[in-house]
Amino acid sequence: MGQLRDRMDADLRLAGYSPSTCKVYLVYARLFVKYHRRSPEVMGEREVRAFLLHLIEERHAARGTMRQVRAALTFLYSVTLRRPVEVAHLPVMRRQHRLPTVLSGTEVSALIEATTDPKYRAILMTLYSSGLRITEACKLRPGDIDSKRMVIHVHQGKGDRDRYTVLSTRLLQYLREYWRTCRPVEWLFPGQTVDGHISPNTVRLVFHRARAQAGIKKQVSPHTLRHSFATHLIECGTDITVIQALLGHHSIRVTEMYTHVGVDLISRTTSPLDVLGTPQAAVLG
């Protein structure tokens, strides 16, 4: 794409998109060009639609991916090329509402116990105890752990929003032991990235090794610990608006997903069939 790529990159940065989003949008724009072998400047709605259908029908791209691709090409034509009409009528891929897989408390304990390295155990404990996204945990600094107010300060989470989440007493005790042993300075979890913090890929590798060692058969990832955090709070009776704030969700509709995952609450619900023939049946009329 050459100069056009540089213009799009600059536009994305001027619009305040995160570095990771800029990278993803530029990748999809490059794939669009590679598919047609022509410059976007000489293409329009027909080529965009053909590329999207190619991803759906031949590449079997996931719905989330399709939404990202559409957003990337919409930005390319609407902002960088200043031809919004080319993407004005593109259908938006409907979201597929699937319930996330969660781990039981026993499985979380087994996963943590299977992680022997102090730094890796600390980061897995942080993911679960505070409901952090993996990139948020990787970029924590020692000063983000506020032991006086028992909160963790999350800087520039998804959507570049800052927030506070809960600091577990048990996690704080373990982090103090970890700090005395490892003495992290700039980053709470140092690693080999350019900035010097641990890489999300390293955390994923550690997680999957621990999962195998713990004998967990579910298809899960480090993000499952965030799902488990929210679901377990729901099952403990925590108000959903509190959970929304802890997770940093912009809309409570996203948080409401976890009300459908709380299996413990469902299992404690009495079926009306079990009430028939009992004194409680009077309420059924």
Summary of the structure (lengths in Angstrom):
residues: 285
radius of gyration: 23.2
end to end distance: 70.7
largest distance: 77.4
contacts: 796
relative contact order: 0.09
helix: 61%
strand: 4%
